[in-house]
Amino acid sequence: MRYMIRLLLAEDQSMVREALAALLGLEPDFEVVAQVARGDEVLAAARTHTVDVALLDIEMPGMTGIDAAAELQRELPALKVVVLTTFGRPGYLRRAMESGAHAFLVKDAPAAQLAAAVRKVLAGERVIDPTLAAAALSDGANPLTERERAVLRAAADGSTNAELAAALHLSQGTVRNYLSTAIQKLTARNRAEAVRIAREKGWL
């Protein structure tokens, strides 16, 4: 009897998720046993359904796919993680690999390529979209510290320094220093441009 590879799909757009499930379900050795629309539902679903491979979108409500990958790696280290993204941002690739992902592919990759990636990660290989890998190498490492990323993320909605300080439990001076350093590192003119640059690179 053929062993069925049990898959979990995490994708907040239902049409994309259902299309992926249908395509993967055509593979003779694949079985999509769980589907979730939120990043914070991934771990519970993986535990409940005894999943072999989790395919995670990056941008989801509740928790990003990258954070969900880190949680799976910590709690279910035998489970393999494939990160899928619409946005080919080099910083996402680096962060996904640091979070324990075994593969990183763009969503519009052919179904056969995705299926092959699933089988390769189960065989112990890592699979990375070659174009993204080259871009990540040319872009270099994320220059922002975790604190600078947190402050920039919080500043994205236009909050004042006082509002940021209250939300992040920091002094206004500390917030101002983090923002100033982040702006300098990204060679941006202001915080809005710093947020835009960091997002485009996948560093937030």
N, C-alpha and C positions, 0 to 999 in steps of 0.2 A: 504494500500500500504506500502511495506517495505521501511524503511528509508535506503538510501544508504550512506555508510561512504565514504567520498571523500578523496582520498589519493594523496599526492605529493611524487614522488620518485626523490631523488637527488643522482646521482651516475655517476662518470665520465667514467666508463667502460661500453660501450653500451651493450655488451653481457650480463653482469651481470644485468644491469638495465632492459633490455628487459625480461630476465628470471624471475626476481622478479615481474615485471609487469604482466607477464603471470600467474605466480603462485597465486599472490594476486587476479587477475581478476577472478580466479576460485571460489573465495568465493562469496556466494550468496548476501552478503550485502556490498561488497566492489566495489568501482569504482575508478580506477586510472585515475585521471582527468588531471594530469600534470607530465611531466618528464623533468628534467634538468640535465646537465652534469657539471655544475659549481656551486660552493658555493655562488658566488655573484649574482646568478640568482634566488636563493631560495625565497627571500622575495617577489619579484615582481610576481613570479609565484603563490605563496600562496595567494597573494592579488587578482590577476586576476581570479583565479579559485575557490575562496571561499573554501579553503581546511579545512578538519577536523583534519587530521593527516599528518605530514610530516615525511618521513623516510629518514634520512640523512646519507650518507657515511661520514667518517671523512676526509680522504685525497682526496681533490678535488682541481682543479685549481681555482684561483680567491679568494677563502675563504674556510677555513676548515669547516667541518660540525659542529664542536663545536662552532666556531664563528657565523655560520649561525643560530645555535640553540639559541644563546644569542640574536641575532638580532630579531628572531621570537618572543622570549619571551618578548622582549621590545616593539615591534611594534604590535604584534598580540597575546596578552597573553592568549586568549581563545584556541588558536590552540595547539594541543598536538604534542610533538616531540619524535620520536623514533630514537636513534642513532644506526647505524649498522657499524661494523668494521670487517675487516679481521684480524686485529692485536689485540689480547686480552691483551692489555697493561693496567695494573691497573691505571696508571696515567691518561689515557684517560677517564676511568670511572669517576674518581673524578672530572676531569675538565668538563666532559659532564653534570654531575649532577649539578655542580656549574653554568653551563650555562643555566640551566632550562630544560634540557631533562627529559622526563618522563619515558623513558625506554632505556636500553643499552643492545644490543645483538650482538653476533658474527654473521657474514653473513651466516655461514654454519649451523645455527640453522634450524631445520625442518620448513617447510612452516606452518604447523599447529601451531607450537609454536609462530611464528611471527604473525600469524593471531590472536591468543589468546592474545598476548601482545598488539596489536592494540586495541582490544575490552576492555582490562583491563584499558589501559590508558584513554580511553574515559569514563570509569566508575569511574575515579578518582584515580586509583591505580598506583603505580610505579612498574616497572618490570625490574629486573637486573639479568643478567646471574650469577647464583650462584657461579660458579668457579671464575669469574672475581671479584665478590664481596669479596670472601675470599682472593684472591691475593692482592686486594687493601688494605684490612685491615692489612695484614701482611707486606706490603711494606711501609705503613705509608704515611704521607702527603708529597707533593712536597716541598723539602727544599729550592728551588730556588725562588727568588723574580721575579716579572714581568720583571724588568730591566735586571737581570741576565739571564733570559730566552731569552730576546730579543737579548742580546749580543752574547749568545751561538748560537742562531739560525743563526745570521748574520755571525758568525765565522765558520759555518759548511762548507762553500765553500773554506776555506783556506785563507781568506782575512787577510792582515796584520793589525796590530793595527792601523796604520795610515789610512788605507782604512775603517776599522770599525768606527773609530772616525769620519771620514768625512760622512759616510753613516748614522750614528746614531746621528750626531750633538752633539758629546761629545768630551771631550779632550782625548788625548791618555792615559794620566795617569788614567782617570776615567775608560776607557775601560780596561786597564791593571788590575785595582783593581777589577772590576766586574768579569773578567775572572779568576783571582786568587782566589777570594772568591768562585766562582762556582766550580772550580777544587777542592778546599779544601772540600767543602760540599759534593761533589760526591766521595771523596777519589780517584780521578783520578790522573794519572801521568802527563797528559798534556791536552791541550784543545781538541784535537781530541778524546781522550778517554772520556773526560767529555761530549762531544757531543753524542758519541755513547751510553754512560750509560743513559744519559737523554732521548735519543730517545727510547731506549729499555724499559724504565720505562713509556714512554708516557708523560714525563714531559715537552717536548718542544712544 
